[in-house]
Amino acid sequence: MDKPHSTQLLRHISLRQLQIVEAIARLNGFTRAAEELFLTQPTVSMQIKKLEQGVGLPLFEQIGKQTYLTDAGRIVYEHARHVLDSVSNMEMEIADLQGLKTGMLRLAVVTTAKYFAPRALGRFCERYPGVDVALKVTNRERLLERLTQNVDDLYIIGHPPELESVVFEPYLANPLVVLAPRTHPLVGQTAIEPAQLVQYPFIMRELGSGTRLAIEDFFAQRGIKLTIRMELGSNEAIKQAIDAGLGISVLSRHTLALEGEHGRLAVLDVKGFPIPWQWFVGHNKSKRLSVIAKTFLSFLKSNGDSIMQV
């Protein structure tokens, strides 16, 4: 006959306390955690003190205005995440047996994906209104940090890392095009040679950007060195700079999704373009995908192209 678990901690720990630890670590502070969990700060402090008494070691330390996990705190935090994920998955699996789709989906995407990710989530939530969504839009470097820390359920990126610890698969075509202001002298020309672009100042995404990696590879293969006038950290800033006549750039065709291809920016007909780029969706191999995450992944695979249609 199996014996019940009989560790000391089981008598001194609660799911609520683990939830509080996770929130403090994620939000970097007791006050924000209390606000998110609809608790008072004294209640949060009291629960952490009780948990620390049960563990026998402090879990947090305050240095200036910053709250940091101690070594013991990091151990408790990692296990708290696993426990809370398991409880959340259990809730969603039970709801699935009842014919329902409820729960939370955490999705992180690189900045260019913001042109279609909200549309995909909107259509998904129309189909499954019981689903809550947390969408994080960030640059490639920050997204890879979140991926390493296993913060979210799924990630959408244009250039996935070559790591054995993650699994990514192609999801949606992401063609890269050369953009210029409507008044640019190359607008209206056909079969423009890539080498002609060196005559004009170029606006580039920041180092490490997936789009930049694709652009640098394209021109390096042809022995072409661009004249880079400036680097900007967002596609919207680059579009504004192009419109202001500061230069030309290469961006995803998806960045024109809202204003259409007959707006203030023009797509130049350059040989070799559009560069056939790709969106990938994936997650950590160690991630046990929830019912909602699996459903969303299936939804993306079966509705990829139609999502981009207005």
C-alpha positions as CSV (number, residue, x, y, z in Angstrom):
1,M,0.0,0.0,0.0
2,D,1.4,3.4,-1.0
3,K,2.3,5.7,1.9
4,P,1.0,9.3,1.8
5,H,3.5,12.1,1.4
6,S,4.8,13.1,4.8
7,T,7.2,16.0,4.4
8,Q,7.3,18.8,7.0
9,L,6.7,21.5,4.4
10,L,3.3,20.1,3.5
11,R,2.1,21.1,6.9
12,H,3.5,24.7,6.6
13,I,2.9,25.6,3.0
14,S,-0.2,26.6,1.0
15,L,-1.0,27.2,-2.7
16,R,-1.8,30.8,-1.8
17,Q,1.7,31.3,-0.4
18,L,3.2,29.8,-3.5
19,Q,1.1,32.1,-5.6
20,I,2.3,35.1,-3.6
21,V,6.0,34.0,-4.0
22,E,5.5,33.7,-7.8
23,A,3.9,37.1,-8.1
24,I,6.5,38.9,-6.0
25,A,9.3,37.4,-8.0
26,R,7.7,38.0,-11.4
27,L,6.5,41.6,-10.6
28,N,9.6,42.5,-8.5
29,G,7.9,43.7,-5.4
30,F,5.4,43.1,-2.6
31,T,3.2,46.0,-3.5
32,R,2.6,45.0,-7.1
33,A,2.0,41.4,-6.1
34,A,-0.6,42.5,-3.5
35,E,-2.4,44.6,-6.2
36,E,-2.5,41.7,-8.7
37,L,-3.7,39.2,-6.1
38,F,-6.2,41.7,-4.6
39,L,-4.6,41.4,-1.2
40,T,-3.3,44.0,1.2
41,Q,0.5,44.4,1.5
42,P,0.5,43.4,5.2
43,T,-1.3,40.2,4.2
44,V,1.3,39.4,1.6
45,S,4.1,40.2,4.1
46,M,2.5,38.0,6.7
47,Q,2.1,35.0,4.4
48,I,5.7,35.3,3.3
49,K,6.9,35.4,6.9
50,K,4.9,32.3,7.7
51,L,6.3,30.5,4.6
52,E,9.9,31.5,5.6
53,Q,9.3,30.1,9.1
54,G,8.2,26.8,7.5
55,V,11.2,26.8,5.1
56,G,13.6,27.9,7.8
57,L,15.3,30.4,5.6
58,P,14.6,33.9,4.2
59,L,13.1,33.9,0.7
60,F,13.5,37.6,-0.2
61,E,16.0,40.4,0.5
62,Q,15.5,44.1,0.0
63,I,18.4,46.1,-1.5
64,G,17.4,49.7,-1.9
65,K,14.0,49.7,-3.6
66,Q,14.6,46.4,-5.4
67,T,13.4,43.0,-4.1
68,Y,15.6,40.0,-4.8
69,L,15.1,36.3,-4.3
70,T,17.6,34.6,-2.0
71,D,19.1,31.2,-2.9
72,A,16.3,29.5,-0.9
73,G,13.8,31.9,-2.6
74,R,14.9,30.8,-6.1
75,I,14.3,27.2,-5.2
76,V,10.9,27.9,-3.8
77,Y,10.0,30.1,-6.8
78,E,11.0,27.5,-9.4
79,H,8.9,24.8,-7.6
80,A,6.1,27.2,-7.1
81,R,5.9,27.8,-10.8
82,H,5.7,24.1,-11.5
83,V,3.0,23.6,-8.9
84,L,0.9,26.5,-10.1
85,D,1.3,25.4,-13.7
86,S,0.1,21.9,-12.8
87,V,-2.9,23.2,-10.9
88,S,-3.7,25.5,-13.9
89,N,-3.4,22.6,-16.3
90,M,-5.6,20.4,-14.1
91,E,-8.3,23.0,-14.1
92,M,-8.1,23.4,-17.9
93,E,-8.1,19.6,-18.5
94,I,-11.2,19.2,-16.3
95,A,-12.9,22.1,-18.1
96,D,-12.0,20.3,-21.4
97,L,-13.7,17.1,-20.3
98,Q,-16.8,19.2,-19.6
99,G,-16.7,20.5,-23.2
100,L,-15.4,23.9,-22.2
101,K,-12.3,25.9,-23.1
102,T,-11.3,28.1,-20.2
103,G,-8.0,29.3,-18.8
104,M,-5.1,31.5,-19.5
105,L,-2.9,31.7,-22.6
106,R,0.5,33.4,-22.3
107,L,2.0,34.4,-25.6
108,A,5.2,36.3,-26.3
109,V,6.0,37.7,-29.8
110,V,8.7,39.8,-31.4
111,T,7.7,43.4,-32.3
112,T,7.0,42.8,-36.0
113,A,4.5,40.0,-35.0
114,K,2.3,42.7,-33.3
115,Y,0.8,43.3,-36.8
116,F,-0.9,39.9,-36.8
117,A,-0.7,38.4,-33.3
118,P,-3.6,40.5,-31.9
119,R,-5.7,39.6,-34.9
120,A,-5.0,35.9,-34.3
121,L,-5.8,36.2,-30.6
122,G,-9.0,38.1,-31.4
123,R,-10.3,35.3,-33.7
124,F,-9.2,32.6,-31.2
125,C,-11.0,34.3,-28.4
126,E,-14.1,34.7,-30.5
127,R,-14.1,30.9,-30.8
128,Y,-13.2,30.4,-27.2
129,P,-14.7,33.3,-25.2
130,G,-13.7,31.7,-21.9
131,V,-10.0,32.1,-22.6
132,D,-8.0,34.9,-21.0
133,V,-4.9,36.1,-22.8
134,A,-1.6,37.7,-21.7
135,L,0.3,39.0,-24.8
136,K,3.9,40.3,-24.4
137,V,5.4,42.2,-27.4
138,T,9.1,42.7,-27.1
139,N,12.4,42.6,-29.1
140,R,14.2,39.4,-30.0
141,E,16.7,39.6,-27.2
142,R,14.1,40.0,-24.4
143,L,11.9,37.3,-26.0
144,L,14.9,34.9,-25.9
145,E,15.4,35.7,-22.2
146,R,11.7,34.9,-21.5
147,L,12.0,31.7,-23.5
148,T,15.1,30.7,-21.5
149,Q,13.2,31.4,-18.3
150,N,10.1,29.5,-19.6
151,V,7.9,32.4,-18.7
152,D,5.2,32.0,-21.4
153,D,3.3,29.2,-23.1
154,L,4.2,29.9,-26.7
155,Y,6.6,32.2,-28.6
156,I,6.4,33.7,-32.1
157,I,9.7,34.7,-33.6
158,G,11.2,35.2,-37.1
159,H,14.6,33.6,-36.4
160,P,14.4,30.9,-33.7
161,P,17.5,30.0,-31.6
162,E,19.4,26.9,-32.5
163,L,19.0,25.2,-29.1
164,E,18.2,21.6,-28.3
165,S,16.1,22.8,-25.3
166,V,13.5,24.4,-27.6
167,V,11.2,23.3,-30.3
168,F,9.9,25.6,-33.1
169,E,8.1,25.0,-36.4
170,P,7.2,27.2,-39.4
171,Y,3.9,29.0,-39.0
172,L,3.4,31.8,-41.5
173,A,5.2,33.4,-44.4
174,N,6.9,36.7,-43.5
175,P,8.2,38.3,-46.7
176,L,10.7,41.1,-46.3
177,V,10.4,44.1,-48.7
178,V,12.3,47.3,-49.4
179,L,10.4,50.3,-48.3
180,A,10.9,54.0,-49.4
181,P,8.9,57.2,-49.2
182,R,6.4,57.7,-52.1
183,T,8.6,60.6,-53.4
184,H,11.8,58.4,-53.7
185,P,13.4,58.4,-57.2
186,L,13.4,54.6,-57.3
187,V,9.6,54.3,-56.9
188,G,8.0,53.1,-60.1
189,Q,11.2,51.5,-61.4
190,T,11.3,47.8,-62.1
191,A,14.0,45.1,-61.5
192,I,16.2,47.4,-59.4
193,E,19.6,46.0,-58.8
194,P,20.4,45.6,-55.1
195,A,23.7,47.4,-55.6
196,Q,21.8,50.6,-56.5
197,L,20.6,50.8,-52.9
198,V,24.1,51.7,-51.6
199,Q,23.5,55.2,-53.1
200,Y,20.8,55.9,-50.5
201,P,21.0,56.1,-46.7
202,F,19.7,53.0,-45.0
203,I,17.7,52.7,-41.8
204,M,18.3,49.5,-39.9
205,R,16.8,47.6,-37.0
206,E,19.0,47.1,-33.9
207,L,21.7,44.5,-33.6
208,G,20.3,41.1,-32.9
209,S,17.0,41.7,-34.6
210,G,15.8,38.8,-36.8
211,T,14.9,41.2,-39.6
212,R,18.4,42.7,-39.5
213,L,20.0,39.2,-39.6
214,A,18.1,38.4,-42.8
215,I,19.0,41.8,-44.4
216,E,22.7,41.5,-43.5
217,D,22.8,37.9,-44.9
218,F,21.1,39.0,-48.1
219,F,23.6,41.9,-48.9
220,A,26.7,40.1,-47.6
221,Q,26.1,37.2,-50.1
222,R,26.2,39.8,-52.9
223,G,29.2,41.7,-51.5
224,I,27.2,44.8,-50.9
225,K,27.9,47.2,-48.0
226,L,25.0,49.5,-47.2
227,T,25.3,53.1,-46.0
228,I,23.6,52.9,-42.6
229,R,22.4,56.3,-41.5
230,M,20.7,55.2,-38.3
231,E,19.5,52.2,-36.2
232,L,16.1,52.2,-34.6
233,G,14.5,49.7,-32.2
234,S,11.0,49.5,-33.6
235,N,9.3,49.1,-36.9
236,E,7.0,52.0,-36.3
237,A,10.0,54.3,-35.7
238,I,11.6,53.1,-38.9
239,K,8.4,53.7,-40.9
240,Q,8.2,57.2,-39.5
241,A,11.8,57.8,-40.5
242,I,11.2,56.6,-44.0
243,D,8.2,58.8,-44.3
244,A,10.3,61.7,-43.2
245,G,12.7,61.1,-46.0
246,L,15.6,59.9,-43.8
247,G,16.3,56.8,-45.8
248,I,15.0,53.5,-47.0
249,S,14.8,50.2,-45.2
250,V,13.8,46.5,-45.3
251,L,10.8,45.5,-43.2
252,S,8.2,42.7,-43.1
253,R,5.4,43.2,-45.5
254,H,3.1,42.7,-42.5
255,T,4.1,46.1,-41.2
256,L,1.9,47.6,-44.0
257,A,-1.1,45.5,-42.8
258,L,-2.9,48.4,-41.2
259,E,-2.4,51.2,-43.8
260,G,-2.2,48.9,-46.8
261,E,0.4,49.0,-49.6
262,H,-1.0,52.2,-51.1
263,G,-0.2,54.4,-48.1
264,R,2.6,56.9,-47.6
265,L,5.3,54.2,-48.1
266,A,6.1,52.4,-51.3
267,V,7.5,48.9,-51.8
268,L,10.5,49.0,-54.2
269,D,10.8,46.4,-56.9
270,V,14.3,45.2,-56.1
271,K,15.8,42.0,-57.6
272,G,15.9,39.2,-55.0
273,F,13.0,40.7,-53.0
274,P,10.9,39.9,-51.2
275,I,13.2,37.9,-49.1
276,P,11.3,34.7,-48.2
277,W,11.4,34.9,-44.4
278,Q,9.2,32.9,-42.1
279,W,7.4,33.1,-38.8
280,F,8.0,30.3,-36.3
281,V,6.0,29.3,-33.3
282,G,7.4,27.2,-30.5
283,H,8.2,26.7,-26.8
284,N,10.6,25.1,-24.4
285,K,10.8,21.3,-24.7
286,S,10.4,21.1,-21.0
287,K,7.1,23.0,-21.1
288,R,4.0,20.9,-20.5
289,L,1.6,22.7,-22.8
290,S,-1.8,23.3,-21.4
291,V,-5.0,22.4,-23.1
292,I,-5.4,26.1,-24.2
293,A,-1.9,26.3,-25.5
294,K,-2.3,23.1,-27.5
295,T,-5.6,24.4,-28.9
296,F,-4.1,27.8,-29.9
297,L,-1.2,26.0,-31.5
298,S,-3.6,23.9,-33.6
299,F,-5.6,27.1,-34.4
300,L,-2.5,28.9,-35.7
301,K,-1.6,25.9,-37.9
302,S,-5.0,25.7,-39.5
303,N,-5.7,29.4,-39.8
304,G,-2.3,30.9,-40.6
305,D,-3.0,32.5,-44.0
306,S,-6.6,33.5,-43.3
307,I,-5.6,35.5,-40.2
308,M,-3.8,38.0,-42.5
309,Q,-6.8,38.5,-44.6
310,V,-8.8,41.6,-43.7
